[in-house]
């Protein structure tokens, strides 16, 4: 039973890891931080008992990835040296 669950989680992770990673990279611009955010989002999603959907990416997973991205860069320095939040930086 546990082996089947682990296999389902592995299949789910392999299906969605690349798009979630690219999503994190867009915001962070750093491969290591994006990888860490991706892994953290998957762990949290599985911990919360999220559906292991393979046909469409669960929006909750993407929301958790965005939350991890925001944690990684809660403060971003603007070119003029002033600090702002991530949302302002993305809209620049």
N, C-alpha and C positions, 0 to 999 in steps of 0.2 A: 504494500500500500504506500509506504513512504517513498519507495523507489519510483513508483508511478507519479507521485506528486512532484518529486525532484525532477523527473524527466519532463513533466509538463511545464514546470517553471523554467527549465533550461530551454525548451522549445520557444516559450514565450519571450524569454530574454533574447535569444538569438534572432527572433523575428523583429523585435522593436528596438534593439540596442543602437543600431546605426542611425535611424531617424532621430531618436532622442539625443544621441551624442551630437549630431549635426545641429540640432536645435540649440543645445547648450553652447556649442562652439560659436554660433552666430552671436550670442550675447556676450560670451566671455572672451573670445578671441585667444584662448589659451587651451591647448590640448589636454594638459594635465588637469586643470581645473574642470574642464568639460567632462573628462572621464570620471573624475571624482563625483561631480554633480549627477552624472548619469547613473553611476552605481548606487549612490545614495538614494536617488529617486526610486529605482527599482526595489531596493531593500525595503523602503518605506511602503511602497505600493503592495508588495507581497505581505509585509507585516500586517497591513490593514485588511488583508483578505480580499484584495482586488481580483476581479475576474481575469482569467488568463485568455482573453479574447485574441484571436489570431487574424480575423478578417478586417477589423478596424481598430486603430490605435485607441486605447481607452483615454478619454480626455483627462481623467483623474491622474493618469501617469504623466501626461504632459504638464498638468498643473503642479504636480510634485517636482518635476524637473525645473519648472520656472521658479518655484519657491527655493530650490537649492541654488539656482543661479543668483537669485536676489540675495541670498545669504552670503554667497561668495563675493559679491561686489555691492554691498549695501551703499557704499559711498564711491563715487567715481569723480575723478578730478577733470574738470573742464579744461579746454586749452588755455583759457584765461586764468587758470589757477584756482577758480572757485569750486568748492565741492557741491555736488548735487546728487540726487538719488538716481537709480537706474532708469526709471521711466523718463526722466528729463534727458538723460544721456542718449537714450534710444531715439527720442524725438528731435534731437539736434540735427 
